[in-house]
Amino acid sequence: MSSRLRARRIAAAMVTACLGLSLTACWADDSEAKPEGETITFTADNGEVEIPAKPERVVATGYAVPVLLEADAPLVGISEWGRGTAMMTEEDLAAYEKTQKIMGETAASINYDAVEKVDPDVIILGVPLPVLGDVNLDRLGKIAPVVVLGPSVPDSWKELSARQAEAAGVQGSLEKQRDAYYARADELKAKYAGVLDGVSFGHVGAYGDLSAGEFQREFAGSWGTNIAGDVGVNYPGEVKDASAGGSSTVSEYPSIEELPASFADSDYITYTVGPDGKVAPSVQYVFDSPLWKNLAPVKAGKVIPIRYSEAATYSSAMTTLDAIDEAFEKAFAEELEQG
C-alpha cells in the first residue's frame, strides 16, 4: 500500500461527515471543497469501496477512459482506447496521447508494475464484466482502491458514464453533456418521425467472424443500434439464446446462410462502417454474399451506413447523431421533400 493511501485512510477515520450518506447527498454541491483526506463509500460492481471524495491521481481503463478524459479528471494512467480517438476533441486527444498507458485494449493486458509506478489513489476499471476475470483485482487492490464499473450491455455507457465520473469526483460536467445529447436526439426524432413511424430496421455489425462463416446481427441496445434507437429507429426482435448474458443479449452471430431469415421482416437495414466510412472485412463478407444481394431492402436500396457507432460518451455520441442525420437525410430525401 502506498504511503499516500495509508495516510489517507488514517485521516479518513477522523472524517465521518459523509460516511453513511448517499453518494448524491455527499456531492450535492460538486463545487464545494472537500477536506483533504476525506473519503466516501462508493457502491461499485465489486461491492462497497472506500475511495477519496476528491481523487488527485486516477487510473482509468476501458469505457471509463473517454468519459474521464472529457470530464478533465486528474488522470495519471489509462488504457488504450484506439476505437474512440476519431471522436475525441483536439484537447481530449492530446490528453489521451500524453497520459501514461498502463494497459492495452484488452483487460488481460494490464501492466501492474506500470500502475504501481503512477501511484494512483483510485483505480476505475471500465472493462466489460464478462472479461473481468482477466484482471487480478487482489493485486490492484494492494496499490489503490479499485472501483469496477464495467458495461454489461453496449448501451449501458449512458448510465455508467455518470457513475464513473462520480468515482473520479468530476461528475459536474456530465450533466450538461447528457442534456445536450438528448436534446439533439429529440430534435432528430422529431425530424424523422414521419419516415420512421412503423418502419422496422435490422443491423449488420462489424464483429462478425469470417473464419467461422458468421456475421453479426445487432438488435436494439447494441453497439451499432443504441444511439440510432434514441433517434426513434426501431430494431425489433431478439437473440435466440441470451443465456451467456452481456452483449450476447443484444447481438448474435448466425451463419451467413441465415441472412434471409435474419432480415426477413426488415424494411431497412443499417450497417456499421468506420469513422472514414469504410466497410470492415466482416461486413464486406456479408455484402459479397449472393444471399445479401437478394434481400428485399438491398434490392430496394434501403441500406444505410452508420458511422461512429463506437461512441461511449455523451459528447462523442453527438458525433454519431450528426452522422446519423447525414445518412438519413440522404436515405429519406424523397420522403422528407414530400413532407
Residue, then its C-alpha position, 0 to 999 in steps of 0.5 A: m500500500s502506498s504511503r499516500l493511501r495509508a495516510r489517507r485512510i488514517a485521516a479518513a477515520m477522523v472524517t465521518a461527515c459523509l460516511g453513511l450518506s448517499l453518494t448524491a447527498c455527499w456531492a450535492d454541491d460538486s463545487e464545494a471543497k472537500p477536506e483533504g483526506e476525506t473519503i466516501t463509500f462508493t457502491a461499485d460492481n465489486g461491492e462497497v469501496e472506500i475511495p477519496a471524495k476528491p481523487e488527485r491521481v486516477v487510473a482509468t481503463g476501458y469505457a471509463v477512459p473517454v468519459l474521464l478524459e472529457a470530464d478533465a479528471p486528474l488522470v495519471g494512467i489509462s488504457e488504450w482506447g484506439r476505437g474512440t480517438a476519431m471522436m475525441t476533441e483536439e484537447d481530449l486527444a492530446a490528453y489521451e496521447k500524453t497520459q501514461k498507458i498502463m494497459g492495452e485494449t484488452a483487460a488481460s493486458i494490464n501492466y501492474d508494475a506500470v500502475e504501481k509506478v503512477d501511484p494512483d489513489v483510485i483505480i476505475l476499471g471500465v472493462p466489460l464484466p464478462v472479461l473481468g476475470d482477466v484482471n487480478l483485482d487482489r493485486l490492484g487492490k494492494i496499490a489503490p482502491v479499485v472501483v469496477l464499473g464495467p458495461s454489461v450491455p453496449d448501451s449501458w455507457k449512458e448510465l455508467s458514464a455518470r457513475q464513473a465520473e462520480a468515482a473520479g469526483v468530476q461528475g459536474s460536467l456530465e450533466k450538461q453533456r447528457d442534456a445536450y445529447y438528448a436534446r439533439a436526439d429529440e430534435l432528430k426524432a422529431k425530424y424523422a418521425g414521419v419516415l420512421d413511424g412503423v418502419s422496422f430496421g435490422h443491423v449488420g455489425a462489424y464483429g462478425d467472424l469470417s473464419a467461422g462463416e458468421f456475421q453479426r446481427e445487432f438488435a436494439g441496445s447494441w453497439g451499432t443500434n443504441i444511439a440510432g434507437d434514441v433517434g426513434v429507429n426501431y430494431p425489433g426482435e431478439v437473440k435466440d439464446a441470451s443465456a451467456g448474458g452481456s452483449s450476447t443479449v443484444s447481438e448474435y452471430p448466425s451463419i451467413e446462410e441465415l441472412p434471409a431469415s435474419f432480415a426477413d421482416s426488415d424494411y431497412i437495414t443499417y450497417t456499421v462502417g468506420p469513422d472514414g466510412k469504410v466497410a470492415p472485412s466482416v461486413q464486406y463478407v456479408f455484402d459479397s454474399p449472393l444471399w445479401k444481394n437478394l434481400a428485399p431492402v438491398k434490392a430496394g436500396k434501403v441500406i444505410p451506413i452508420r458511422y461512429s457507432e463506437a461512441a461511449t460518451y455523451s459528447s462523442a455520441m453527438t458525433t454519431l447523431d450528426a452522422i446519423d442525420e447525414a445518412f438519413e437525410k440522404a436515405f429519406a430525401e424523397e420522403l422528407e421533400q414530400g413532407 
